[in-house]
Amino acid sequence: MKLKMLCYSLLASAALAAAEGPNLLKNPDFKDPAGYRKNWQFISMGDEIFDVRYDKEKSAVSIASCSNEFSGYLCQMVDVKPGKRYICRARTLLPRGRILLYAIGHKASGEATGTEGRIWDYSYADNPLFPEFIPFEYSPGKGNTDWKNISFVLDVPKDIVRYQVKVGSYFGEGILYVRLVEFREILK
Amino acid sequence: MKKISITLSLLLTMMLFSAPQIEIARFVNGKHQAVPDSAGLKVNRKSLKKGDLEELHLTVSNQGKDTLLLRLRAKLPAGNAGGDYWDGNSYRRDLAESYIPVLDRHVFPLTGYRDNGKISMLGFAPSVIASRFERSLEISGGKAVMNFDIFRVLYPGESLTDIFVYAVFDGKSYVEAVEKYHLTYPEWFRPAPGVDQRIYGTGGYLSSDAALRDYQYEECRRTGFDWEWYYNSYQRSGDYYPSEKFWDNSLGYKQEKSHGKCNIPGTIADWERNHRIRTAAGDKTSALFYYYMSQYCNCDLLKHFSDSRWVTAGGSPGYRVKGWADEFWAEYVWSGKAGSFGKKTRDDLVKLWNNLTISGFALDCAIGTTPYYGKLVKDEPYRAYDKNGKIFVLEGVALAYNMNFTRNLPLRKDGRRAGSLVNAPYNYLSIFYSDGEMHEASAWERTDLPVPHRLMLGRKPWVLWRGFVLAPFLDWEKLTPAEINKAISGAMDYLILFSLRMGASPSKMFVRGYPDMREIKSLITMLNRAGWHAAPYMWVDGVAGEDDPWAQKNSFWVSRYGEGDNAYAVISNPTRQKKSGVLRISGAKFGVPGAIYADISGKETVNRFDRNGDTLIDFELPPLGYLVFKQTGKDGSQKVAAKLPLKTPGFTMDPADDSWVEALPLSDDRKGALAAIVGEPDEVAALDYLVTSLSTYSAFHRGRLRVPAPRLWHLIGTFQARFRFPVVTKSNAKTIFALGATARKNFFPGVNARDQIVYRQEKGRHFVGFFPGKMSEAELLKAFLFRLDKAYPFVAGTMSDWPGKIKAGDKAFRKDQPTLADALVHPAYGVRFALKENEIAVARRNGKLFLRTRFSNDFDLVSELIRGSNGQFEFGSSRKIPAGLGVTSDAMLSGSLVYGAIDEGAPVLTTYGNVGANHGALTALTLTVPGHGFTAADIGKSELLAANKRKYYILQIINADTILVMSENIGRNGIGFFDRSSLRANTGFTCNGKSYKVTKLLHTQLLPNARIKKQNFLLDGAPLPEGEFIKRGKKLTCDESYEVVSPVGLLDLVLKNPGKKVDLIDPAIPGALEVSNFYTFTPDGTMYLDQKTRFLEKTAVRQLGLLQTQIIYTPGRNPFREYFIPKTLPFEEAGRKFDFAGGVDSTAKLPRIFFTGSRIADPENLPDRFIQIAGVNNAKKGGKVRETGLVIGYSLTKGATIPAVRKNAAGKQPVWINVTQKSYPYVIYSQGGIIFQPGSVVEASGYRKLFDPARFGKIAPASYTVCENGETLLYLHFSAAGSVDVPEGFSRIVEKSSKVLFSGGKATASAAGEWIVLKK
């Protein structure tokens, strides 16, 4: 699985240089006049710990979690072409907590499968090892909490026709911001 | 006056300390409403004092006709708004508004509010079983009121009693409320009486196998393993003890290594036999907690327990899983008091307890917060209703019921009670009813859980499970080895400080491969057994945070354990800055005013006291350091200096200097076991598994060193029985462990010791006996095994996720080593017990002398130091051994051969042959003359005439057919010379007119040919002990001097004493020359030789070499050899092209090669270092793997080897390689011989070293360091163009070739064959 993720990361890097198709997600930047959640659904293990809202100053959705107990994600279904390659990308800011961006494949029957791509990002701000026991500089990203893109690449199996794209808080007390989510075909 | 005011204050407090108001509401139509009288609710209320707390017993009875959904609310006024509130899980300061916590997981059923130094606490007693409770803080009109709600459902006719608890007291932190709660209900916060106390130790999996039971004892002892999470041993979940009805013979049962899947077809009897044997063996060293998950039932089995099928709020079945709780599909099920599944579960638990040697049960995923809405709710009294009014009972109620059930099973004969360990509890019921918790995470995951869980556990054990999960946290690709080392060390420091602070016990997964963790285990276990306290009642003066002592960000961490004589205070520094301060311990708060403490390290601790009886201790803490103080007294006043007495082990060793333990011969590679356990069967059997532990000691250690990291179950076939010490009644073994009274009497007659381990050595044999007193023989044996571990350390290789990142999976990690390479030590983790960086070890074993030095990060080198033909020092063979092996005499016999030295000391070639070192003057002939008839009377008397009339004299009559003869001296100009060619086998000789036939003639060296004048081995300046020993030191020297006797003088003596036998080295024979060798052996593996050759008679010297070498040994398959001789030029010989400066492949036999003339790069600077490398070709590892280097070289800085001197003495042939592949370098080379007058001296210095050719990579494999008279020189020889990082400190150039640049810490060669020598 780790090897697979490495491959995905490499592919993602390679894909940066490749041509990409249009963003298949609707309301990807949460700026729909009908509301920032238009076309998005927030699904969590326990809504009571989450505070989801649109932050005008940051032009992004914020997901605040007051506990590590549950995860919660903004979700949207997107249709795909079997056999094609896609990149899933999110523009995020993570002062504290953990982000997970992932996609779960669905068959035409609607059955969810285990076929998925995923990428995590940790702020390390809530991890007691940092900074006294391990310097922030040693962590991936070196403790940098600037805006960044996280992404992964998917090769769509033959029996998968759509993905549920999910971005949100992965069992992490804190707050995260998502400005843009993309799901694009990588054009050869 | 002051006393009066305190009393008034107390009275005031008591007056304000009013009972909470009780509000009972009924849930109707989605709302809580007042209960009308018509509902038939009867309430009975009773107050009781319980310790420092007040109990309010509230009994509610439904005497009406309708089901009552009741909220029982206790309301406690808590002072003004703006105080600090602890909601049973989280702590919030300065609350100005009402607050309702959102989380209902991980919640202590108690709350606290602090206002103006007063703490109000409200909750319910631990005996209350509630499926739902809530808490909130109401702020209104500037006042705060604490609410605590219990939700109940009473069917008509039912009644239930709940107990609210409350108190108001002066305090600084909410944790004091928890402390009072713990003290009031102590039985809920300790393992139940009789529960196996090993539960406080190191937990994990035994990971054993039926074939390895004997070795399991050692595995446990070595890794400090105390209890097992006896994982998933049933065929199907729900049939925890197999029953005929559900058993499938074709599936059978599970071996440990199958980990969840049946892999051995068999019957129930097979299952029983397997587990009886397994538990009986395991229990000897470890408490076993049988795993079950009462909330899951195999889906097929569930058909038989359909009444217990789980029902969710929506009416659907429960969660299903496959391959985890069960090999097949399993689903959630109700296992409480009501229903058939709960009964079946408990029946099985009874059978397990009765039939297996277990200490209790391990309940996996004991979450406890999942609500069950099925029909059985009606039979479960502790039901509640949800926000929609639906009636449920919480999973935790069932878990509590079952744990309470097993806790009350009949005790074992040894008094043991069935304990329960839980994993992943979310609910207080799972924790309160357990005897300990397994936290399936490391200390830095789910950091929100430790505090609430620890508070709910009280003094119960709490085990951190997952090991050093670090992979996601570090930017591995970009970190240097030193940074990775610092990071992992930091994680270990965190774990250690966290464990000391929170009373956590790291599992076996944190211990294997981490010697620091193994070493601190006993301290952690001791503290946890003493009992963790919620309220430390101590703080550092002038530092914020006392109100929330368990907050992660506090700048100091403090904790308190135990009571009375077994009380401890711990303070640690969770920062990278050195810190100091005054630790204030408020002993009066826990009944010990003026408590006196002493540092457990044995340092003196100065205790000061203030007027309140607080103890003040000035402390200094290093970064990430800690101090542990033991309470040693009370009622201290003014100033008390306390110091703990030195801890004595309770027994003594005889001899008291226990270094004999290291010297005990236990086993060797060739012969196997050298030790035996001797005793009468009954007496030995009484020592039980410890005998097996001792018997397998060497076999286990040797096997584990080869395969350190994998779990035990992978090691079938690893342990060799030939290394086991036999257990017998008689033995001639080299080492005898005498066990039992009979053996003690036999082997130690007259010894009447008590509490003593006695050692005797006699006629090369070793005897160890264990003499009990207050300590039993078993305890002494156990203590001895731990002492032995210091000599034979092992704590396994790391198995966490991070070592894979840096390919260090089979190594152990010790924190805070200077580099990663040094930190990743051998699995034996010898850092402490094996050879240190700056050490050597010397041992005498079986009469042989051994030297151990460093070779590389992974290996040490053991070389035998022998005596040569003249009794002089000579090099023996060398073997590599794992660097982590303890410094023992056994280790000196182990390892793999890397060099078989023969005749390495160079002689002096004179006109009468090579003399000195291993040689004798080649002046004699051994003649086989059948039936010669000569007698001793002919020695030096009879003249034997060769055909050319050359006279020969008999030196020795070897036997009736053989004589040793020597010619008359035919030398000229005062230089002796002897004729060995005139007397020939074909012509024979005549004597006194009689002819003699010679059937065989051998040219013979006179041996011995030298008188040893001194030979002193000194370790750090002290003579080596007599007999067998092993010692560590910094430097070994051998100061040796021998006199080579003159053959001229020998002949003279023989002729002057006709008819007498003459010793070849008779003191009366004058010396020809005297050789003084001063050898210095240093930890880096250098042998440095300073040699003085003083001529005692006029001598013509043709060659003087100082050192010489054999061909290097080649290991393994597809071996290769390389030969490097810097300062030479390319040439052709026997049709082969050679470039020794850049390195030649010498795998194929070399022709005879003379390095002369055009083969020398610079006649002014002759080749002076001769380097061979051996290795194997391994395609998987990228081709050549260079394993061992061997160099002999000459000093560049002193004596006759200085290039400017040597060019004249050896310029014509500085070195040659014989067809035997032996190399002969020269300090002096002269075909005609250089004449030395008596009294003249030649001084020469050089070195010999076996070195790691991988140290400087492929660019410069023939590179090494040499320690020369206290100074280290770095020799870099390039086999290709490129750069080498020069180790820090080497800055001065001694010499270099023209195409090498040294700059910025790098040496760069623009071509192969270049070289540079640097010093610091």
Interface residues (C-beta under 8 A of the other chain):
Chain A: E48 I49 C66 S67 N68 E69 W120 Y122 Y124 D126 N127 P128 L129 F130 E132 F133 I134 P135 Y138 S139 P140 G141 K142 F171 E173
Chain B: V102 L103 R105 H106 A443 W444 R446 T447 D448 L449 P472 F473 L474 D475 L479 E483 K486 A487 G490 A491 D493 Y494 F498 Q552 P574 T575 R576 L624
